[in-house]
Amino acid sequence: MSLRGEFVRLGTRAFLKWRSRRFDLDAWRTGMRATKHLVPHPPSRCHTTKVLVDRRTLYRIETDRSHGARHLLYLHGGAYISGAPAHYRHFTWRLADTFKACVWALEYRLAPEHPFPAALDDAVAAYTWLLHNTPDARRLFVMGDSAGGGLTLGLLLRLRDEGRPLPSAGVALSPWTDLALTGRSLRENAASDPMLNAHHLPIFVDYYLAGADPRAPYASPLYGDPAGLPPVLVQVGGDEILRDDAVRMAEKLQSQNPLSRLEVWPRMPHVWQLFVPFLPEANRAIAQIGDFIADVQR
């Protein structure tokens, strides 16, 4: 692990880990809005366009390296209750650069105002629109982090079940795949995870599911049948409370598709890829995602 990685662990523990067991949604969202202004803007060679699709908002991000035939739908994290594409503007342009793609970041509806399956419905609508507006479905990919990683996998399950054309591959970064909260790492890594608190997850589940079954595959893809899904790359940090969500999901995916991959990165915090401006492990992780996408297209 790099020295910068150790500083990231210390910083996330000091400034991002919510220590109180009492969770305040308004305070959480206020903090998220405040951090949005600290997110670096992309370089001038990056172009972002806002696109409205059936009352849903997509942001098209492309750089001078983007190839018009390759498209990536990105689903952000935030426990289904917060977050927006603006929090990822320092990250999505790098994906466009690395993958030589147009990245489409979806602003899906959030709970508790819009509980399950609103976010999934928005993801299906965005993917369907992209499918009809891109030249080649074989060059269409889906990617997400944390709750967005679980949403990515739920999207793949629903697309398959509805008989829709599937993307060439999926990528899930530290995905939340088990809203029944049965993973051992929720307990084993409760102290070592430098960012997330396990005792907040039941609150997030209640906000998002609003009484729905936590083992419903579209909400918790760990309980779905992965047969027929495209290859998926899963990356997760070894100290995360969501480590077992990622590992168990990847093992199920690999049982049906040997091209699926699992990468467990020692001591990396939750979605460390977002620290890409100064974390060398983030740059390496993004490069390996690019290698994975290149491999599945061969």
PLY file of the C-alpha trace (Angstrom):
ply
format ascii 1.0
element vertex 298
property float x
property float y
property float z
element edge 297
property int vertex1
property int vertex2
end_header
0.00 0.00 0.00
1.29 3.46 -0.90
2.01 6.18 1.65
-0.76 8.23 0.05
-3.08 5.29 0.59
-2.32 5.37 4.32
-3.08 9.09 4.38
-6.39 8.45 2.59
-7.31 5.86 5.24
-6.52 8.32 8.02
-8.40 11.14 6.28
-11.53 9.15 5.56
-11.63 7.86 9.14
-11.21 11.37 10.54
-13.54 13.29 8.24
-15.95 10.90 6.51
-16.80 8.18 9.02
-20.04 9.14 10.77
-19.46 8.12 14.39
-22.88 8.74 15.89
-25.37 5.89 15.87
-28.09 8.47 15.31
-28.41 9.16 11.59
-29.72 12.53 10.38
-30.72 12.43 6.70
-30.93 16.20 6.34
-27.45 16.66 7.83
-26.10 13.89 5.59
-27.50 15.52 2.47
-26.32 18.96 3.54
-22.82 17.56 3.90
-23.04 15.93 0.48
-24.12 19.22 -1.11
-21.22 20.99 0.56
-18.65 18.50 -0.71
-19.92 18.89 -4.26
-18.22 22.28 -4.47
-14.89 20.68 -3.51
-14.94 18.16 -6.36
-12.38 19.17 -9.02
-13.75 20.18 -12.38
-12.63 18.21 -15.45
-10.12 19.70 -17.88
-11.22 21.87 -20.76
-10.86 18.99 -23.23
-13.79 17.30 -21.45
-17.31 18.19 -22.55
-20.40 17.52 -20.44
-23.90 17.74 -21.89
-27.16 17.48 -19.94
-29.73 15.26 -21.66
-33.36 14.81 -20.56
-34.87 11.39 -21.23
-38.53 10.96 -20.22
-38.15 13.35 -17.25
-34.90 11.65 -16.26
-31.55 13.44 -16.41
-28.42 11.98 -17.97
-25.05 13.69 -18.26
-22.98 12.81 -21.30
-19.26 13.09 -20.53
-16.70 12.80 -23.30
-13.12 13.84 -23.88
-10.97 14.18 -26.97
-10.15 10.47 -26.58
-13.79 9.31 -26.53
-14.85 6.99 -29.30
-18.36 7.56 -30.60
-19.13 3.84 -30.78
-18.37 2.96 -27.13
-20.79 4.02 -24.37
-20.83 3.52 -20.60
-23.86 4.01 -18.34
-22.65 5.05 -14.87
-24.78 4.64 -11.72
-23.50 6.61 -8.73
-23.41 5.54 -5.10
-24.84 7.17 -2.00
-26.85 4.44 -0.21
-29.81 5.17 -2.54
-30.54 8.29 -0.45
-27.94 10.81 -1.67
-25.34 11.51 -4.32
-25.41 12.92 -7.83
-23.29 12.87 -11.00
-21.72 16.19 -9.95
-19.92 14.37 -7.13
-18.21 12.23 -9.80
-17.12 14.83 -12.33
-13.44 14.31 -11.39
-13.90 10.56 -11.96
-16.21 10.11 -14.93
-14.04 12.10 -17.31
-11.15 9.79 -16.45
-13.34 6.81 -17.30
-14.15 8.43 -20.64
-10.43 8.95 -21.22
-9.33 5.46 -20.16
-12.12 3.57 -21.93
-12.16 5.91 -24.95
-15.91 6.08 -24.41
-18.84 8.40 -23.93
-19.89 8.12 -20.28
-23.54 8.64 -19.38
-24.07 9.46 -15.68
-27.67 9.01 -14.53
-29.32 11.23 -11.94
-31.77 8.63 -10.64
-34.50 9.27 -8.07
-33.53 8.90 -4.42
-35.19 7.37 -1.37
-37.00 7.88 0.93
-38.98 10.21 -1.33
-38.76 7.64 -4.13
-38.29 4.14 -2.68
-37.51 0.90 -4.50
-37.92 0.26 -7.39
-37.76 3.91 -8.52
-33.96 3.96 -8.95
-34.05 0.68 -10.86
-36.88 1.90 -13.08
-34.79 4.97 -13.91
-31.76 2.81 -14.70
-33.83 0.58 -17.00
-35.26 3.63 -18.78
-31.82 5.18 -19.24
-30.31 1.93 -20.51
-33.22 1.38 -22.92
-32.81 4.88 -24.31
-29.07 4.34 -24.76
-29.73 1.01 -26.43
-31.91 2.75 -29.01
-29.53 5.68 -29.48
-26.12 4.02 -29.74
-24.87 2.35 -32.89
-23.77 -1.01 -31.43
-25.06 -2.70 -28.25
-21.89 -4.80 -28.18
-20.01 -1.61 -27.23
-22.38 -0.65 -24.42
-21.30 -1.17 -20.78
-22.79 -0.56 -17.34
-20.87 0.46 -14.22
-21.63 1.64 -10.70
-20.22 2.02 -7.22
-21.56 1.10 -3.77
-25.37 1.30 -4.00
-24.85 2.07 -7.68
-22.87 -1.17 -7.95
-25.81 -3.09 -6.54
-28.08 -1.16 -8.88
-25.85 -2.14 -11.81
-26.25 -5.82 -10.96
-29.98 -5.48 -10.35
-30.25 -3.79 -13.73
-28.50 -6.71 -15.44
-30.87 -9.19 -13.78
-33.96 -7.26 -14.82
-32.77 -6.71 -18.38
-32.16 -10.44 -18.74
-35.52 -11.34 -17.20
-37.34 -8.96 -19.55
-35.53 -10.34 -22.59
-33.77 -7.09 -23.45
-30.34 -7.00 -25.12
-27.63 -7.04 -22.47
-24.52 -4.86 -22.36
-21.17 -6.41 -23.17
-19.99 -6.23 -19.55
-20.61 -4.74 -16.14
-18.33 -3.26 -13.50
-19.24 -3.04 -9.80
-17.05 -1.06 -7.39
-17.54 -2.01 -3.72
-21.12 -3.06 -4.54
-23.89 -3.28 -1.94
-25.56 -6.53 -2.99
-27.24 -7.84 0.18
-29.83 -5.59 1.79
-30.70 -8.44 4.16
-27.32 -7.60 5.75
-26.02 -11.13 6.27
-22.35 -10.66 5.34
-19.81 -11.58 8.01
-17.65 -8.59 7.09
-20.37 -6.28 8.48
-19.17 -7.48 11.90
-15.57 -8.51 11.19
-14.65 -5.22 9.48
-16.81 -2.88 11.55
-13.75 -1.39 13.24
-11.26 -1.63 10.37
-13.46 -0.03 7.67
-12.17 3.56 7.57
-15.30 5.02 5.99
-18.59 3.15 6.55
-20.50 2.35 9.73
-22.37 -0.95 9.75
-25.01 0.30 12.19
-26.24 2.83 9.60
-27.05 0.22 6.96
-30.40 -0.90 8.47
-31.51 2.73 8.37
-30.58 3.00 4.70
-32.40 -0.26 3.98
-35.59 1.05 5.61
-35.38 4.27 3.62
-34.85 2.49 0.31
-37.05 -0.58 0.59
-39.96 0.97 2.49
-41.11 -2.49 3.52
-40.15 -4.41 0.37
-38.42 -7.79 0.66
-34.68 -7.28 1.34
-33.99 -10.55 -0.50
-35.76 -9.45 -3.69
-33.09 -9.98 -6.39
-33.63 -6.62 -8.07
-32.90 -4.91 -4.73
-30.34 -7.45 -3.48
-28.75 -9.06 -6.53
-26.89 -11.55 -4.32
-30.17 -13.49 -4.16
-30.66 -13.54 -7.93
-29.69 -16.18 -10.49
-26.70 -14.87 -12.49
-27.14 -17.33 -15.36
-26.95 -15.59 -18.72
-25.41 -12.35 -17.44
-22.45 -10.79 -19.22
-19.00 -10.81 -17.56
-18.71 -8.52 -14.54
-15.62 -7.12 -12.84
-15.97 -6.60 -9.08
-13.44 -4.52 -7.15
-13.58 -4.16 -3.35
-11.30 -3.17 -0.48
-10.21 -5.90 1.90
-11.17 -3.92 5.03
-14.64 -2.87 3.89
-17.80 -3.86 5.72
-19.19 -4.60 2.23
-16.32 -6.96 1.36
-18.51 -10.06 1.66
-21.27 -8.45 -0.42
-18.72 -8.15 -3.22
-16.94 -11.48 -2.74
-20.09 -13.60 -2.52
-21.61 -11.84 -5.52
-18.47 -12.29 -7.59
-18.31 -15.99 -6.75
-21.88 -16.44 -7.98
-21.11 -14.51 -11.15
-17.97 -16.56 -11.81
-19.90 -19.80 -11.35
-21.96 -18.89 -14.42
-19.46 -16.87 -16.44
-15.72 -17.59 -16.09
-14.91 -14.22 -17.65
-16.20 -12.46 -14.53
-13.46 -11.29 -12.18
-13.01 -10.42 -8.52
-10.30 -8.08 -7.21
-9.87 -7.63 -3.44
-7.47 -4.74 -2.78
-5.84 -4.87 0.68
-6.48 -1.90 2.99
-8.30 0.14 0.36
-11.28 2.17 1.63
-14.78 2.04 0.19
-14.73 3.05 -3.52
-11.11 4.17 -3.31
-11.21 4.69 -7.08
-12.84 8.08 -6.39
-9.59 9.30 -4.81
-7.98 9.17 -8.24
-6.49 12.69 -8.25
-3.88 11.70 -5.66
-4.11 7.95 -4.94
-1.92 5.70 -7.13
-4.02 2.64 -6.29
-7.02 4.44 -7.77
-5.20 5.01 -11.04
-4.16 1.36 -11.15
-7.70 0.18 -10.43
-9.11 2.32 -13.26
-6.44 1.01 -15.61
-7.39 -2.58 -14.72
-11.04 -1.80 -15.40
-9.96 -0.56 -18.82
-8.03 -3.80 -19.41
-11.12 -5.82 -18.42
-13.34 -3.96 -20.88
-10.75 -4.37 -23.62
-10.52 -8.10 -22.89
-14.26 -8.74 -23.13
-14.39 -6.97 -26.49
-11.76 -9.21 -28.08
0 1
1 2
2 3
3 4
4 5
5 6
6 7
7 8
8 9
9 10
10 11
11 12
12 13
13 14
14 15
15 16
16 17
17 18
18 19
19 20
20 21
21 22
22 23
23 24
24 25
25 26
26 27
27 28
28 29
29 30
30 31
31 32
32 33
33 34
34 35
35 36
36 37
37 38
38 39
39 40
40 41
41 42
42 43
43 44
44 45
45 46
46 47
47 48
48 49
49 50
50 51
51 52
52 53
53 54
54 55
55 56
56 57
57 58
58 59
59 60
60 61
61 62
62 63
63 64
64 65
65 66
66 67
67 68
68 69
69 70
70 71
71 72
72 73
73 74
74 75
75 76
76 77
77 78
78 79
79 80
80 81
81 82
82 83
83 84
84 85
85 86
86 87
87 88
88 89
89 90
90 91
91 92
92 93
93 94
94 95
95 96
96 97
97 98
98 99
99 100
100 101
101 102
102 103
103 104
104 105
105 106
106 107
107 108
108 109
109 110
110 111
111 112
112 113
113 114
114 115
115 116
116 117
117 118
118 119
119 120
120 121
121 122
122 123
123 124
124 125
125 126
126 127
127 128
128 129
129 130
130 131
131 132
132 133
133 134
134 135
135 136
136 137
137 138
138 139
139 140
140 141
141 142
142 143
143 144
144 145
145 146
146 147
147 148
148 149
149 150
150 151
151 152
152 153
153 154
154 155
155 156
156 157
157 158
158 159
159 160
160 161
161 162
162 163
163 164
164 165
165 166
166 167
167 168
168 169
169 170
170 171
171 172
172 173
173 174
174 175
175 176
176 177
177 178
178 179
179 180
180 181
181 182
182 183
183 184
184 185
185 186
186 187
187 188
188 189
189 190
190 191
191 192
192 193
193 194
194 195
195 196
196 197
197 198
198 199
199 200
200 201
201 202
202 203
203 204
204 205
205 206
206 207
207 208
208 209
209 210
210 211
211 212
212 213
213 214
214 215
215 216
216 217
217 218
218 219
219 220
220 221
221 222
222 223
223 224
224 225
225 226
226 227
227 228
228 229
229 230
230 231
231 232
232 233
233 234
234 235
235 236
236 237
237 238
238 239
239 240
240 241
241 242
242 243
243 244
244 245
245 246
246 247
247 248
248 249
249 250
250 251
251 252
252 253
253 254
254 255
255 256
256 257
257 258
258 259
259 260
260 261
261 262
262 263
263 264
264 265
265 266
266 267
267 268
268 269
269 270
270 271
271 272
272 273
273 274
274 275
275 276
276 277
277 278
278 279
279 280
280 281
281 282
282 283
283 284
284 285
285 286
286 287
287 288
288 289
289 290
290 291
291 292
292 293
293 294
294 295
295 296
296 297
